[in-house]
Amino acid sequence: MHAEAVRNMAQSARRTMILTESKKFSQVGVVPLLSYNELDTIYTDDKISDEAKKKLEAVNVQIVLATPAE
């Protein structure tokens, strides 16, 4: 039910944004929520891999990196 709700919200939204930690890009979920080409912007930490960045940039997803406060 959760995955279906996420997909329905994304379909009705003008923009789809995700806030997630970079390690999630190397994990495979049991139920996929959205594909990269359904996203507009991803907010993540600065440890995102170059491979994940390239995949996101290939489908024009804006990547916003958060850096830890010092």
DSSP file (Angstrom, degrees, kcal/mol; ACC not computed):
  #  RESIDUE AA STRUCTURE BP1 BP2  ACC     N-H-->O    O-->H-N    N-H-->O    O-->H-N    TCO  KAPPA ALPHA  PHI   PSI    X-CA   Y-CA   Z-CA
    1    1 A M     >        0   0    0      0, 0.0     4,-2.2     0, 0.0     5,-0.2   0.000 360.0 360.0 360.0 -40.8    0.0    0.0    0.0
    2    2 A H  H  >  +     0   0    0      1,-0.2     4,-2.3     2,-0.2     5,-0.2   0.929 360.0  49.3 -58.9 -47.8    2.8    2.5    0.8
    3    3 A A  H  > S+     0   0    0      1,-0.2     4,-2.4     2,-0.2    -1,-0.2   0.896 110.7  50.5 -61.4 -40.9    4.5    2.1   -2.6
    4    4 A E  H  > S+     0   0    0      1,-0.2     4,-2.4     2,-0.2    -1,-0.2   0.904 109.8  50.5 -64.1 -41.2    1.2    2.6   -4.4
    5    5 A A  H  X S+     0   0    0     -4,-2.2     4,-2.4     2,-0.2    -2,-0.2   0.906 109.9  50.4 -63.3 -42.2    0.5    5.8   -2.3
    6    6 A V  H  X S+     0   0    0     -4,-2.3     4,-2.3     1,-0.2    -2,-0.2   0.932 111.6  47.8 -61.7 -46.6    4.0    7.2   -3.2
    7    7 A R  H  X S+     0   0    0     -4,-2.4     4,-2.1     1,-0.2    -2,-0.2   0.905 111.5  50.6 -62.5 -41.7    3.4    6.5   -6.9
    8    8 A N  H  X S+     0   0    0     -4,-2.4     4,-1.4     2,-0.2    -1,-0.2   0.909 111.1  48.2 -63.4 -42.4    0.0    8.2   -6.8
    9    9 A M  H  X S+     0   0    0     -4,-2.4     4,-0.9     1,-0.2    -1,-0.2   0.915 111.3  50.5 -63.7 -42.3    1.3   11.3   -5.0
   10   10 A A  H  < S+     0   0    0     -4,-2.3     3,-0.5     1,-0.2    -2,-0.2   0.877 107.7  53.6 -64.0 -38.0    4.2   11.6   -7.5
   11   11 A Q  H  < S+     0   0    0     -4,-2.1    -1,-0.2     1,-0.2    -2,-0.2   0.830 112.6  43.1 -67.2 -31.5    1.8   11.3  -10.5
   12   12 A S  H  < S+     0   0    0     -4,-1.4    -1,-0.2    -3,-0.2    -2,-0.2   0.543  97.3  96.7 -92.2  -6.1   -0.3   14.2   -9.2
   13   13 A A     <  -     0   0    0     -4,-0.9     3,-0.1    -3,-0.5    -3,-0.0  -0.491  67.2-143.7 -83.2 151.1    2.6   16.4   -8.2
   14   14 A R  S    S+     0   0    0      1,-0.3     2,-0.3    -2,-0.2    -1,-0.1   0.844  92.8  18.5 -76.7 -35.7    4.0   19.2  -10.3
   15   15 A R  S    S-     0   0    0      2,-0.0     2,-0.5    -3,-0.0    -1,-0.3  -0.991  71.3-148.2-135.7 143.2    7.5   18.4   -9.1
   16   16 A T        +     0   0    0     -2,-0.3    24,-2.8    -3,-0.1    25,-1.8  -0.957  21.6 175.6-116.4 120.4    8.8   15.2   -7.4
   17   17 A M  E     -a   41   0A   0     -2,-0.5     2,-0.4    23,-0.2    25,-0.2  -0.936  11.0-162.4-124.9 145.8   11.6   15.6   -4.9
   18   18 A I  E     -a   42   0A   0     23,-1.8    25,-3.3    -2,-0.4     2,-0.5  -0.984   7.8-159.0-128.6 139.5   13.3   13.0   -2.7
   19   19 A L  E     +a   43   0A   0     -2,-0.4     2,-0.3    23,-0.2    25,-0.2  -0.978  36.6 141.3-114.4 116.5   15.4   13.5    0.4
   20   20 A T        -     0   0    0     23,-2.5    25,-0.4    -2,-0.5     2,-0.2  -0.989  52.3-101.2-153.3 157.0   17.6   10.5    1.1
   21   21 A E    >   -     0   0    0     -2,-0.3     3,-1.8    23,-0.2     4,-0.3  -0.575  38.0-117.1 -81.2 149.6   21.0    9.4    2.2
   22   22 A S  G >  S+     0   0    0      1,-0.3     3,-1.7    -2,-0.2     4,-0.3   0.752 107.1  70.2 -61.3 -27.8   23.5    8.4   -0.5
   23   23 A K  G >  S+     0   0    0      1,-0.3     3,-1.2     2,-0.2    -1,-0.3   0.730  84.7  72.1 -65.7 -18.0   23.9    4.8    0.6
   24   24 A K  G X  S+     0   0    0     -3,-1.8     3,-1.2     1,-0.2    -1,-0.3   0.748  83.9  68.7 -67.1 -22.4   20.3    4.2   -0.5
   25   25 A F  G <  S+     0   0    0     -3,-1.7    -1,-0.2    -4,-0.3    -2,-0.2   0.701  99.1  49.1 -70.8 -17.8   21.5    4.4   -4.1
   26   26 A S  G <  S+     0   0    0     -3,-1.2     2,-0.3    -4,-0.3    -1,-0.3   0.380  98.1  86.7-100.1   3.2   23.4    1.1   -3.7
   27   27 A Q    <   -     0   0    0     -3,-1.2     2,-0.6    -4,-0.2    -3,-0.0  -0.809  67.2-143.7-105.4 145.0   20.5   -0.8   -2.2
   28   28 A V        -     0   0    0     -2,-0.3     2,-0.1     4,-0.0    -3,-0.1  -0.932  18.5-145.6-107.9 122.5   17.8   -2.6   -4.0
   29   29 A G        -     0   0    0     -2,-0.6     0, 0.0     1,-0.1     0, 0.0  -0.436  16.9-126.9 -83.8 159.5   14.4   -2.4   -2.5
   30   30 A V  S    S+     0   0    0      1,-0.3    -1,-0.1    -2,-0.1    -2,-0.0   0.889 104.2  33.4 -69.7 -40.2   11.8   -5.2   -2.6
   31   31 A V  S    S-     0   0    0     -3,-0.0    -1,-0.3     0, 0.0     2,-0.2  -0.953  86.8-136.9-120.4 111.5    9.2   -2.8   -4.0
   32   32 A P        -     0   0    0      0, 0.0     3,-0.1     0, 0.0    -4,-0.0  -0.456  16.3-170.0 -67.7 136.4   10.4   -0.1   -6.3
   33   33 A L        -     0   0    0      1,-0.4     2,-0.3    -2,-0.2     0, 0.0   0.924  62.3 -11.3 -90.9 -56.5    8.8    3.2   -5.6
   34   34 A L        -     0   0    0    -24,-0.0    -1,-0.4   -28,-0.0     2,-0.2  -0.982  62.3-123.0-143.5 151.7    9.8    5.5   -8.5
   35   35 A S    >   -     0   0    0     -2,-0.3     3,-2.0    -3,-0.1     4,-0.2  -0.597  35.7-106.9 -90.7 162.1   12.3    5.3  -11.4
   36   36 A Y  G >  S+     0   0    0      1,-0.3     3,-2.0    -2,-0.2    -1,-0.1   0.865 117.2  61.1 -56.1 -38.7   14.9    8.0  -11.8
   37   37 A N  G 3  S+     0   0    0      1,-0.3    -1,-0.3    24,-0.0    19,-0.0   0.548  96.5  61.4 -72.1  -3.1   13.1    9.5  -14.8
   38   38 A E  G <  S+     0   0    0     -3,-2.0     2,-0.3    23,-0.0    -1,-0.3   0.416  92.6  86.7 -95.0  -0.5   10.1   10.3  -12.6
   39   39 A L    <   -     0   0    0     -3,-2.0   -22,-0.2    -4,-0.2     3,-0.1  -0.721  48.6-175.0-104.5 149.9   12.1   12.6  -10.3
   40   40 A D  S    S+     0   0    0    -24,-2.8    22,-2.9     1,-0.4     2,-0.4   0.775  74.3  10.5-102.3 -45.1   12.9   16.2  -10.6
   41   41 A T  E     -ab  17  62A   0    -25,-1.8   -23,-1.8    20,-0.2     2,-0.4  -0.994  55.2-162.6-141.9 141.7   15.3   16.8   -7.7
   42   42 A I  E     -ab  18  63A   0     20,-2.7    22,-3.1    -2,-0.4     2,-0.5  -0.996   6.6-159.6-124.5 129.3   17.2   14.6   -5.2
   43   43 A Y  E     +ab  19  64A   0    -25,-3.3   -23,-2.5    -2,-0.4     2,-0.3  -0.939  33.3 143.3-104.0 122.9   18.6   16.0   -2.0
   44   44 A T  E     - b   0  65A   0     20,-2.3    22,-2.9    -2,-0.5   -23,-0.2  -0.911  49.0 -81.8-151.0 174.2   21.3   13.8   -0.6
   45   45 A D  E >   - b   0  66A   0    -25,-0.4     3,-1.0    -2,-0.3    22,-0.2  -0.298  46.4-102.7 -80.4 170.3   24.6   13.9    1.2
   46   46 A D  T 3  S+     0   0    0     20,-1.1    -1,-0.1     1,-0.3    21,-0.1   0.290 107.2  79.8 -80.5  11.9   28.0   14.5   -0.5
   47   47 A K  T 3   +     0   0    0      2,-0.0    -1,-0.3     0, 0.0     2,-0.0   0.267  59.5 133.5 -99.2  11.1   29.0   10.8   -0.4
   48   48 A I    <   -     0   0    0     -3,-1.0   -25,-0.1     1,-0.1   -26,-0.0  -0.367  61.2-111.8 -60.7 138.1   26.8    9.9   -3.5
   49   49 A S     >  -     0   0    0    -27,-0.3     4,-2.2     1,-0.1     5,-0.1  -0.298  13.7-121.0 -72.8 156.4   28.8    7.8   -5.9
   50   50 A D  H  > S+     0   0    0      1,-0.2     4,-2.6     2,-0.2     5,-0.2   0.868 114.2  57.1 -62.5 -36.3   29.9    9.1   -9.3
   51   51 A E  H  > S+     0   0    0      2,-0.2     4,-2.0     1,-0.2    -1,-0.2   0.929 108.0  45.3 -61.6 -46.3   27.9    6.2  -10.9
   52   52 A A  H  > S+     0   0    0      2,-0.2     4,-2.3     1,-0.2     5,-0.2   0.906 112.1  52.8 -64.7 -41.2   24.7    7.2   -9.2
   53   53 A K  H  X S+     0   0    0     -4,-2.2     4,-3.0     1,-0.2     5,-0.2   0.929 108.9  49.6 -58.5 -46.0   25.3   10.9  -10.1
   54   54 A K  H  X S+     0   0    0     -4,-2.6     4,-2.0     1,-0.2    -1,-0.2   0.897 110.1  50.4 -62.4 -41.2   25.8   10.0  -13.8
   55   55 A K  H  X S+     0   0    0     -4,-2.0     4,-0.6     2,-0.2    -1,-0.2   0.909 114.4  44.2 -63.7 -41.6   22.6    7.9  -13.8
   56   56 A L  H ><>S+     0   0    0     -4,-2.3     5,-2.4     1,-0.2     3,-1.0   0.924 113.6  49.1 -68.7 -44.8   20.6   10.8  -12.3
   57   57 A E  H ><5S+     0   0    0     -4,-3.0     3,-1.7     1,-0.2    -1,-0.2   0.821 101.3  65.5 -65.2 -30.5   22.1   13.4  -14.5
   58   58 A A  H 3<5S+     0   0    0     -4,-2.0    -1,-0.2     1,-0.3    -2,-0.2   0.765 108.3  39.7 -63.7 -25.1   21.4   11.2  -17.6
   59   59 A V  T <<5S-     0   0    0     -3,-1.0    -1,-0.3    -4,-0.6    -2,-0.2   0.069 122.0-105.9-111.9  22.7   17.7   11.7  -17.0
   60   60 A N  T < 5 +     0   0    0     -3,-1.7     2,-0.5     1,-0.2    -3,-0.2   0.815  61.5 159.7  61.7  37.1   18.0   15.4  -16.0
   61   61 A V      < -     0   0    0     -5,-2.4     2,-0.3    -6,-0.1   -20,-0.2  -0.793  39.6-128.8 -87.6 129.0   17.5   14.9  -12.3
   62   62 A Q  E     -b   41   0A   0    -22,-2.9   -20,-2.7    -2,-0.5     2,-0.5  -0.632  20.8-152.5 -76.7 132.6   18.8   17.9  -10.3
   63   63 A I  E     -b   42   0A   0     -2,-0.3     2,-0.6   -22,-0.2   -20,-0.2  -0.937   9.4-169.2-110.9 123.7   21.1   16.8   -7.5
   64   64 A V  E     -b   43   0A   0    -22,-3.1   -20,-2.3    -2,-0.5     2,-0.4  -0.957  12.7-151.6-113.9 118.0   21.4   18.9   -4.4
   65   65 A L  E     -b   44   0A   0     -2,-0.6     2,-0.5   -22,-0.2   -20,-0.2  -0.740   1.2-152.1 -95.4 133.4   24.2   17.9   -2.1
   66   66 A A  E     -b   45   0A   0    -22,-2.9   -20,-1.1    -2,-0.4    -2,-0.0  -0.865  10.0-156.9 -98.5 133.6   24.1   18.6    1.7
   67   67 A T        -     0   0    0     -2,-0.5   -22,-0.0   -22,-0.2    -2,-0.0  -0.900  27.2-102.7-110.3 142.6   27.4   19.0    3.4
   68   68 A P        -     0   0    0      0, 0.0     2,-0.2     0, 0.0    -1,-0.0  -0.295  36.6-113.0 -63.3 143.1   27.8   18.3    7.1
   69   69 A A              0   0    0      1,-0.1     0, 0.0     0, 0.0     0, 0.0  -0.486 360.0 360.0 -72.3 144.9   28.0   21.4    9.4
   70   70 A E              0   0    0     -2,-0.2    -1,-0.1     0, 0.0     0, 0.0   0.428 360.0 360.0-103.8 360.0   31.3   21.9   11.1
